[in-house]
Amino acid sequence: MEAIVAYENKNNIPSDWINYAISYASPHGFWQRLERGEIEMDKDFFRGFNADLQNETAWKDYHSNFRNDKRKLKDVANPTQLGDHVSLKAEAADAKPTDQDRGTQGSASGGHKRTKNEKIGSDRPSLSKLAKDTTIGDPVSLESEEIAQGSSGKPAFSSQQSTASSSPSPPEANSILTSLPPLPDIDGEALFWSMMGHSRNPDPYIFPALLRLEKLSSDKKPILAALSNTVIFPPGHPYNRLSDSPGSDPRSHFDIFIASAEVGMRKPDPAIYRLALEKLDKLDKEKGGSGVHAEDCIFLDDIGANLKTARKLGMRTIKVVLGKTWRAVKELEQATGADLMDEKTRKSKL
């Protein structure tokens, strides 16, 4: 996300246009097809990706619908990339805690008293997908909880919006469309690699939390699984080589690692979540457990649509907010009973 914002600011591109354009092309856009492993990362991909970013119909809709709505899409996209599984993306900002954050429970927990099943001992949470979502290449999961798919399959605003923020009346829309600025000139390939490079830095809060979970004793350690929208880099590309840097090999930190480009499915498709549950259930039984169900899992992600699918399947969810990822760690501590922050971080944030 930070890379997209930086690109838009540098090139005077209207805010959120890039995310909107990629989302508009879903589910058959070049970005989505790359994440499902249906196409290779070659000249044809970049040519198609550029075309998705130059879609005139999407540009008109962006101005007549999206830009006229006073609310910004909160989850519209999140570039992730090669290696962002456990939230391997650095934060853009270090937000200060609010009074609510200093309380005993975060807003996502709803003041709910933790039960025995929510402790990390006897009933272990399994799908601790510690990450904004990504990993090894998870570029941009561009679906948003704020966007609903209309009958045409294109994004449209939810009917739950208030009348004050509804789409403009026909005269207003006509006025907007007759005064449209030209489509921005975007170098899709340069943008793509900027996003991939930007996303390769471990998050300062999520990644240490993952390492702490790994070090828990066997009777307390949950099964750690990564469910990631990823891409496959060309043979010989530097991003295929592992290094000694933290988070270089995301798979090594998880008991189960599911990469979208390898299984032909991507979030938020329920099928890829069911695949994860099958693998979790099998592994738990192999370890002598009684199996895993959706309600046993804690799912972390920074994309609203991905979280929504997980909730529909029965998983507990934690929203990872860019720039405030420490809040997700706090919620995970409350859900698991594990100590996932060092004292310095705890004092500075809480």
DRENMARSE-535095 format. One line per field, with one value per residue (C-alpha): residue number from 1; residue in one letter; x, y, z. Coordinates in nm, 4 decimals. Layout:
n = (NUM;...)
res = (A;...)
u = (X;...)
v = (Y;...)
w = (Z;...)
This chain:
n = (1;2;3;4;5;6;7;8;9;10;11;12;13;14;15;16;17;18;19;20;21;22;23;24;25;26;27;28;29;30;31;32;33;34;35;36;37;38;39;40;41;42;43;44;45;46;47;48;49;50;51;52;53;54;55;56;57;58;59;60;61;62;63;64;65;66;67;68;69;70;71;72;73;74;75;76;77;78;79;80;81;82;83;84;85;86;87;88;89;90;91;92;93;94;95;96;97;98;99;100;101;102;103;104;105;106;107;108;109;110;111;112;113;114;115;116;117;118;119;120;121;122;123;124;125;126;127;128;129;130;131;132;133;134;135;136;137;138;139;140;141;142;143;144;145;146;147;148;149;150;151;152;153;154;155;156;157;158;159;160;161;162;163;164;165;166;167;168;169;170;171;172;173;174;175;176;177;178;179;180;181;182;183;184;185;186;187;188;189;190;191;192;193;194;195;196;197;198;199;200;201;202;203;204;205;206;207;208;209;210;211;212;213;214;215;216;217;218;219;220;221;222;223;224;225;226;227;228;229;230;231;232;233;234;235;236;237;238;239;240;241;242;243;244;245;246;247;248;249;250;251;252;253;254;255;256;257;258;259;260;261;262;263;264;265;266;267;268;269;270;271;272;273;274;275;276;277;278;279;280;281;282;283;284;285;286;287;288;289;290;291;292;293;294;295;296;297;298;299;300;301;302;303;304;305;306;307;308;309;310;311;312;313;314;315;316;317;318;319;320;321;322;323;324;325;326;327;328;329;330;331;332;333;334;335;336;337;338;339;340;341;342;343;344;345;346;347;348;349;350)
res = (M;E;A;I;V;A;Y;E;N;K;N;N;I;P;S;D;W;I;N;Y;A;I;S;Y;A;S;P;H;G;F;W;Q;R;L;E;R;G;E;I;E;M;D;K;D;F;F;R;G;F;N;A;D;L;Q;N;E;T;A;W;K;D;Y;H;S;N;F;R;N;D;K;R;K;L;K;D;V;A;N;P;T;Q;L;G;D;H;V;S;L;K;A;E;A;A;D;A;K;P;T;D;Q;D;R;G;T;Q;G;S;A;S;G;G;H;K;R;T;K;N;E;K;I;G;S;D;R;P;S;L;S;K;L;A;K;D;T;T;I;G;D;P;V;S;L;E;S;E;E;I;A;Q;G;S;S;G;K;P;A;F;S;S;Q;Q;S;T;A;S;S;S;P;S;P;P;E;A;N;S;I;L;T;S;L;P;P;L;P;D;I;D;G;E;A;L;F;W;S;M;M;G;H;S;R;N;P;D;P;Y;I;F;P;A;L;L;R;L;E;K;L;S;S;D;K;K;P;I;L;A;A;L;S;N;T;V;I;F;P;P;G;H;P;Y;N;R;L;S;D;S;P;G;S;D;P;R;S;H;F;D;I;F;I;A;S;A;E;V;G;M;R;K;P;D;P;A;I;Y;R;L;A;L;E;K;L;D;K;L;D;K;E;K;G;G;S;G;V;H;A;E;D;C;I;F;L;D;D;I;G;A;N;L;K;T;A;R;K;L;G;M;R;T;I;K;V;V;L;G;K;T;W;R;A;V;K;E;L;E;Q;A;T;G;A;D;L;M;D;E;K;T;R;K;S;K;L)
u = (0.0000;0.2785;0.4414;0.1162;0.0602;0.4180;0.3802;0.0534;0.1976;0.5149;0.3285;0.0299;-0.2156;-0.5528;-0.5586;-0.6736;-0.7013;-0.4472;-0.6203;-0.9577;-0.8421;-0.6967;-1.0034;-1.2298;-1.0638;-1.1353;-1.1753;-1.0209;-0.7742;-0.4077;-0.3158;-0.5687;-0.4707;-0.1053;-0.1889;-0.3766;-0.0777;-0.2739;-0.0236;0.3488;0.5207;0.6375;0.5881;0.2306;0.1485;0.2899;0.1159;-0.2148;-0.1525;-0.0950;-0.4217;-0.6085;-0.4627;-0.5758;-0.9379;-1.1498;-1.4744;-1.3150;-1.1818;-1.5342;-1.6782;-1.3992;-1.4966;-1.8731;-1.8984;-1.5860;-1.4543;-1.7981;-1.8460;-1.7190;-1.5968;-1.2622;-1.2421;-1.0695;-0.9601;-0.9285;-0.5968;-0.2844;0.0118;0.1916;0.4520;0.7191;0.7559;0.4939;0.3315;0.3719;0.3172;0.6503;0.5715;0.7140;0.4704;0.4304;0.3749;0.3967;0.0542;0.0054;-0.2419;-0.5839;-0.7586;-0.9476;-0.6227;-0.5020;-0.8081;-0.8222;-0.9848;-0.9452;-1.2496;-1.2350;-1.2813;-1.6030;-1.5444;-1.5959;-1.4578;-1.1986;-1.3105;-1.1100;-1.1303;-0.9695;-0.6548;-0.3613;-0.3377;-0.6014;-0.7909;-0.5168;-0.5906;-0.4676;-0.4875;-0.2611;-0.1858;0.0406;0.0371;-0.1190;-0.1760;0.1009;0.3970;0.6247;0.4873;0.1444;0.1088;-0.2196;-0.5292;-0.7487;-1.0926;-1.2557;-1.5215;-1.6505;-1.7069;-1.9903;-2.0052;-2.2963;-2.4839;-2.2274;-1.9506;-1.7929;-1.7422;-2.0259;-2.0866;-2.2798;-2.6455;-2.5791;-2.4342;-2.6283;-2.8143;-2.5724;-2.2919;-2.4803;-2.3878;-2.4529;-2.7794;-2.7779;-2.7179;-2.4235;-2.2865;-2.3159;-2.1327;-1.8527;-1.8174;-1.8041;-1.5171;-1.3076;-0.9320;-0.7196;-0.6288;-0.3037;-0.0004;0.1141;0.4195;0.2733;0.6031;0.7835;0.4926;0.4881;0.8561;0.8349;0.5593;0.7547;1.0666;0.8817;0.7075;1.0180;1.0798;0.9612;0.6916;0.8391;0.5523;0.3953;0.7181;0.8590;0.5203;0.5467;0.8934;0.7618;0.4804;0.7349;0.9309;0.6364;0.6530;0.4920;0.1916;0.1150;0.2328;-0.0534;-0.0319;0.0938;-0.0410;0.0045;-0.2716;-0.1197;-0.1993;0.1328;0.3044;0.5689;0.8813;1.0634;1.3426;1.6679;1.5059;1.6848;1.3624;1.3718;1.6989;1.6890;1.9186;2.0167;1.7825;1.4861;1.1829;1.3747;1.2259;0.8648;0.7833;1.0308;0.8175;0.4962;0.3741;0.1526;0.2104;-0.0479;0.0511;-0.2287;-0.0194;0.0647;-0.2903;-0.4780;-0.7006;-0.6725;-0.8344;-1.1167;-1.2354;-1.3811;-1.2241;-0.8719;-0.9807;-1.1373;-0.8113;-0.6296;-0.8781;-0.8313;-0.4549;-0.4839;-0.7234;-0.4977;-0.1840;-0.3516;-0.4739;-0.1245;0.0022;-0.2468;-0.5103;-0.8822;-0.8785;-0.9362;-1.2582;-1.3030;-1.3967;-1.0581;-0.8761;-0.7618;-0.7197;-0.5203;-0.5366;-0.5354;-0.7980;-1.1637;-1.2908;-1.0430;-1.1542;-1.5184;-1.4816;-1.2998;-1.5786;-1.8464;-1.6684;-1.6638;-1.3074;-1.2191;-1.0578;-0.8194;-0.7826;-0.4231;-0.4244;-0.1292;0.0641;-0.0931;0.0000;0.0898;-0.2835;-0.3310;-0.0534;-0.2315;-0.5559;-0.3724;-0.2235;-0.5716;-0.7050;-0.4197;-0.2926;0.0628;0.3190;0.3977;0.5609;0.8894;0.8741;1.0078;0.7320;0.4679;0.5623;0.5783;0.2467;0.0368)
v = (0.0000;0.2396;0.1853;0.2638;0.5794;0.6892;0.6247;0.8185;1.1127;1.1228;1.1119;1.3311;1.0445;1.0788;0.9030;0.5380;0.5244;0.2422;0.0264;0.1031;0.0096;-0.3232;-0.4056;-0.3108;-0.5770;-0.8550;-1.1500;-1.1832;-0.8961;-0.9620;-0.9062;-1.1619;-1.4123;-1.3782;-1.4496;-1.7634;-1.8820;-1.8776;-1.6607;-1.6015;-1.2853;-1.1836;-0.9093;-1.0194;-0.9822;-0.6323;-0.5361;-0.6617;-0.5042;-0.1704;-0.2159;-0.2747;0.0501;0.2324;0.1165;0.4130;0.2674;0.2185;0.5754;0.7090;0.5019;0.6120;0.9755;0.9353;0.6938;0.6473;1.0039;1.1452;0.9258;1.1058;0.7861;0.6485;0.2775;0.1539;-0.1838;-0.1220;-0.2845;-0.3899;-0.4650;-0.7488;-0.9222;-1.1625;-1.2595;-1.0608;-1.3614;-1.2813;-0.9288;-0.8809;-0.5262;-0.2396;0.0079;0.3453;0.5195;0.4557;0.5497;0.6439;0.4420;0.5857;0.5738;0.2707;0.0956;0.1406;-0.0409;-0.4062;-0.5019;-0.3808;-0.2842;-0.6015;-0.8144;-0.6327;-0.6497;-1.0234;-1.2174;-1.4700;-1.8247;-2.1369;-2.2222;-1.8945;-1.9720;-2.1064;-2.4247;-2.6952;-2.5521;-2.4143;-2.1524;-2.2986;-2.0570;-1.7936;-1.6514;-1.3936;-1.1528;-0.8789;-1.1570;-1.2117;-1.3918;-1.4816;-1.2503;-1.1521;-0.8323;-0.6687;-0.8333;-0.5703;-0.6671;-0.4392;-0.4852;-0.1492;-0.2655;-0.4893;-0.6737;-0.5549;-0.7635;-0.6757;-0.8176;-0.4742;-0.3056;-0.0899;0.0799;-0.1093;-0.0297;0.0257;0.3691;0.6645;0.8849;1.1641;0.9663;0.8087;0.8358;1.1686;1.2330;1.1942;1.5671;1.5680;1.2489;1.3886;1.7016;1.4936;1.2696;1.5589;1.7151;1.4054;1.4635;1.2404;0.8945;0.8971;0.7594;0.4719;0.2544;-0.0720;-0.2576;0.0112;0.0262;-0.3524;-0.3816;-0.0875;-0.2716;-0.5966;-0.4287;-0.2197;-0.5199;-0.7182;-0.5558;-0.7409;-0.5637;-0.4385;-0.5819;-0.8738;-1.0509;-1.0518;-1.1808;-1.4695;-1.5553;-1.5587;-1.7932;-2.0254;-2.0449;-2.1405;-2.4798;-2.7645;-2.7762;-2.4075;-2.3522;-2.3259;-2.4644;-2.1748;-2.1526;-1.8955;-1.8475;-1.6098;-1.4470;-1.4809;-1.4546;-1.6690;-1.4862;-1.5834;-1.8432;-1.6855;-1.3735;-1.2390;-1.2593;-1.6372;-1.6520;-1.6679;-1.4515;-1.4238;-1.1296;-1.1711;-1.3177;-1.4143;-1.7632;-1.7184;-2.0869;-2.1737;-1.9978;-2.1901;-2.5439;-2.5002;-2.2581;-2.2198;-1.9974;-1.8903;-1.9111;-2.2729;-2.3938;-2.1935;-2.0116;-1.6810;-1.5037;-1.4236;-1.7378;-1.9644;-2.2675;-2.1699;-2.1265;-2.4732;-2.6118;-2.4528;-2.6031;-2.9482;-2.9248;-2.7938;-3.0718;-3.3386;-3.2051;-3.1732;-3.5322;-3.6485;-3.4750;-3.6653;-3.3928;-3.4225;-3.2154;-2.8521;-2.6677;-2.3122;-2.1862;-2.3074;-2.0668;-1.7087;-1.5404;-1.2188;-1.0063;-0.6444;-0.6813;-0.6517;-0.8982;-1.1633;-1.1224;-1.1329;-1.4751;-1.6083;-1.4858;-1.6426;-1.9754;-1.9407;-1.8255;-1.5621;-1.2659;-0.9846;-0.6849;-0.5782;-0.2030;-0.0631;0.1794;0.0332;-0.3332;-0.3413;-0.3266;-0.6597;-0.8075;-0.6807;-0.8465;-1.1688;-1.1663;-1.1318;-1.4161;-1.6573;-1.5610;-1.5542;-1.2782;-1.1508;-0.8107;-0.7174;-0.4803;-0.1831;-0.2129;-0.2741;0.0371;0.2573;0.1368;0.0513)
w = (0.0000;0.0901;-0.2483;-0.4302;-0.2274;-0.2927;-0.6669;-0.6834;-0.4922;-0.6991;-1.0297;-0.9335;-0.9762;-0.7986;-0.4643;-0.4742;-0.8528;-0.8852;-0.6255;-0.7802;-1.1303;-1.0208;-0.8143;-1.1054;-1.3195;-1.0679;-1.0856;-1.4310;-1.4235;-1.4904;-1.1264;-1.0052;-1.2733;-1.1779;-0.8137;-0.9154;-1.1159;-1.4417;-1.6277;-1.6133;-1.5030;-1.8496;-2.1067;-2.1713;-1.8027;-1.7808;-2.1048;-1.9637;-1.6234;-1.7949;-1.9841;-1.6565;-1.5250;-1.8398;-1.8391;-1.9517;-1.8165;-1.4753;-1.4940;-1.5545;-1.2722;-1.0419;-1.0952;-1.1022;-0.8081;-0.6009;-0.5848;-0.5100;-0.2101;0.0995;0.2576;0.1491;0.0896;0.3999;0.2691;-0.0974;-0.1420;-0.0027;-0.1928;-0.0561;-0.2162;-0.2162;0.1383;0.3186;0.4841;0.8366;0.7664;0.6172;0.5316;0.7270;0.8769;0.7144;1.0441;1.4139;1.5422;1.9044;2.1106;2.1770;2.5141;2.3865;2.2970;2.6538;2.7849;2.8720;2.5441;2.1872;1.9856;1.7787;2.0866;2.1754;2.5486;2.5284;2.8252;2.7136;2.7668;2.8223;2.4539;2.3644;2.5587;2.3731;2.5753;2.5520;2.2547;2.0383;1.7754;1.4508;1.1605;1.3095;0.9706;1.1125;0.8384;0.6652;0.4566;0.2375;0.1646;-0.0982;-0.3409;-0.2314;-0.4302;-0.3881;-0.2587;-0.4020;-0.2802;-0.0267;0.2361;0.1243;-0.2346;-0.3403;-0.6690;-0.8819;-1.1338;-1.3948;-1.1783;-1.1439;-0.8070;-0.6844;-0.3538;-0.0905;-0.0537;0.3151;0.2444;0.3735;0.1305;0.2094;0.0505;-0.2364;-0.6026;-0.7726;-0.9516;-1.3307;-1.3967;-1.1591;-1.3103;-1.6611;-1.5525;-1.4041;-1.7074;-1.9519;-1.7571;-1.6981;-1.6829;-1.9038;-1.7815;-1.5814;-1.7604;-1.5374;-1.5919;-1.4648;-1.4653;-1.2649;-1.0216;-0.9828;-0.8962;-0.6605;-0.4753;-0.4684;-0.3330;-0.0765;0.0708;0.1567;0.4943;0.8067;1.0051;1.3363;1.5439;1.3584;1.2688;1.6250;1.7448;1.4987;1.6274;1.9845;1.8853;1.7258;2.0519;2.2730;2.4389;2.2462;2.4791;2.4180;2.0609;1.8097;1.4609;1.2493;0.8965;0.6199;0.3644;0.1152;-0.2166;-0.3941;-0.7289;-0.8934;-1.0056;-1.3253;-1.2992;-1.1891;-1.0477;-0.7357;-0.5338;-0.5721;-0.3781;-0.0032;0.2056;0.5708;0.6256;0.8649;0.6954;0.3829;0.3911;0.5031;0.4776;0.7500;1.0114;0.9457;0.9889;0.6822;0.3968;0.1194;-0.1730;-0.4072;-0.7220;-0.6421;-0.5714;-0.8354;-0.5873;-0.4060;-0.1176;-0.0678;-0.2502;0.0249;-0.1458;-0.0464;0.3170;0.3114;0.1759;0.4693;0.7149;0.5621;0.6010;0.9575;1.0539;0.9071;1.0762;1.4145;1.4007;1.3014;1.6160;1.8276;1.8420;1.7826;1.4652;1.3728;1.2926;1.1670;1.5128;1.6421;1.4113;1.4478;1.1104;1.0667;0.7530;0.6438;0.3719;0.4647;0.2035;0.3182;0.6786;0.5777;0.4158;0.7211;0.9503;0.7306;0.7635;1.1427;1.2101;1.4630;1.2868;1.3685;1.1384;1.0753;1.0152;0.8233;1.0390;1.3542;1.3340;1.7033;1.7743;1.5988;1.8136;2.1248;2.0151;1.9377;2.2869;2.4340;2.2205;2.2902;2.6339;2.4949;2.5541;2.2040;2.2713;2.4323;2.7291;2.5340;2.2767;2.5398;2.7361;2.4277;2.2876;2.5887)
